[in-house]
């Protein structure tokens, strides 16, 4: 799943470890999300969105990910 987490984290001047501490996960979880190898749980997505002051839909690129899922389903 594509997200804007990396760009928001970098703009905020946070390391992956610092962001992980703020949302109570391991740095490995943040790394995996940023590499699109792991999709955050709903609760984690809300925590991340709250850190950056944006909606979950925006942070997690809802429209783009829905389009991707629809394309994958129709193939």
Contact map, one row per residue, 1 for C-alpha under 8 A:
111000000000000000000000000000001001111000000000000000000001000010000000000
111100000000000000000000000000000001000000000000000000000001100110000000000
111111000000000000000000000000001101000000000000000000000011100000000000000
011111110000000000000000000000000000000000000000000000000111100000000000000
001111111000000000000000000000000100000000000001000000000011000000000000000
001111111100000000000000000000000100000000000000000000000000000000000000000
000111111110000000000000000000000000000000000000000000000000000000000000000
000111111111000000000000000000000000000000000000000100000000000000000000000
000011111111111100100000000000000000000000000000000000000000000000000000000
000001111111111000000000000000000000000000000000000000000000000000000000000
000000111111110000000000000000000000000000000000000000000000000000000000000
000000011111110000000000000000000000000000000000000000000000000000000000000
000000001111111000000000000000000000000000000000000000000000000000000000000
000000001111111111100000000000000000000000000000000000000000000000000000000
000000001100111111100000000000000000000000000000000000000000000000000000000
000000001000011111110000001001100000000000000000000000000000000000000000000
000000000000011111111000011001000000000000000000000000000000000000000000000
000000000000011111111100000000000000000000000000000000000000000000000000000
000000001000011111111110001001000000000000000000000000000000000000000000000
000000000000000111111111111011000000000000000000000000000000000000000000000
000000000000000011111111111000000000000000000000000000000000000000000000000
000000000000000001111111000000000000000000000000001000000000000000000000000
000000000000000000111111100000000000000000010011000000000000000000000000000
000000000000000000011111110000000000000000000000000000000000000000000000000
000000000000000000011011111011000000000000000000000000000000000000000000000
000000000000000010011001111111000000000000000000000000000000000000000000000
000000000000000110111000111111100000000000000000000000000000000000000000000
000000000000000000000000011111110000000000000000000000000000000000000000000
000000000000000000010000111111111000010000000000000000000000000000000000000
000000000000000110110000111111111100000000000000000000000000000000000000000
000000000000000100000000001111111110000000000000000000000000000000000000000
000000000000000000000000000111111111110000000000000000000000000000000000000
101000000000000000000000000011111111111100000000000000000000000000000000000
001011000000000000000000000001111111100000000000000000000000000000000000000
000000000000000000000000000000111111110000000000000000000000000000000000000
111000000000000000000000000000011111111000000000000000000000000000000000000
100000000000000000000000000000011111111000000000000000000000000000000000000
100000000000000000000000000010011011111100000000000000000000000000000000000
100000000000000000000000000000001001111110000000000000000000000000000000000
000000000000000000000000000000001000011111111000000000000000000000000000000
000000000000000000000000000000000000001111111000000000000000000000000000000
000000000000000000000000000000000000000111111100000000000000000000000000000
000000000000000000000000000000000000000111111110000000000000000000000000000
000000000000000000000010000000000000000111111111000000000000000000000000000
000000000000000000000000000000000000000111111111100000010001000000000000000
000000000000000000000000000000000000000001111111110000110000000000000000000
000000000000000000000010000000000000000000111111111000000000000000000000000
000010000000000000000010000000000000000000011111111100010000000000000000000
000000000000000000000000000000000000000000001111111111110010000000000000000
000000000000000000000000000000000000000000000111111111100000000000000000000
000000000000000000000100000000000000000000000011111110000000000000000000000
000000010000000000000000000000000000000000000001111111000000000000000000000
000000000000000000000000000000000000000000000000111111100000000000000000000
000000000000000000000000000000000000000000000000110111110110000000000000000
000000000000000000000000000000000000000000000100110011111110000000000000000
000000000000000000000000000000000000000000001101100001111111000000000000000
000000000000000000000000000000000000000000000000000000111111111000000000000
000100000000000000000000000000000000000000000000000001111111110000000000000
001110000000000000000000000000000000000000000000100001111111110000000000000
111110000000000000000000000000000000000000001000000000011111110010000000000
011100000000000000000000000000000000000000000000000000001111111110000000000
000000000000000000000000000000000000000000000000000000001111111111000000000
000000000000000000000000000000000000000000000000000000001000111111100000000
010000000000000000000000000000000000000000000000000000000000111111110000000
110000000000000000000000000000000000000000000000000000000001111111111000000
000000000000000000000000000000000000000000000000000000000000011111111100000
000000000000000000000000000000000000000000000000000000000000001111111110000
000000000000000000000000000000000000000000000000000000000000000111111111000
000000000000000000000000000000000000000000000000000000000000000011111111100
000000000000000000000000000000000000000000000000000000000000000001111111110
000000000000000000000000000000000000000000000000000000000000000000111111111
000000000000000000000000000000000000000000000000000000000000000000011111111
000000000000000000000000000000000000000000000000000000000000000000001111111
000000000000000000000000000000000000000000000000000000000000000000000111111
000000000000000000000000000000000000000000000000000000000000000000000011111
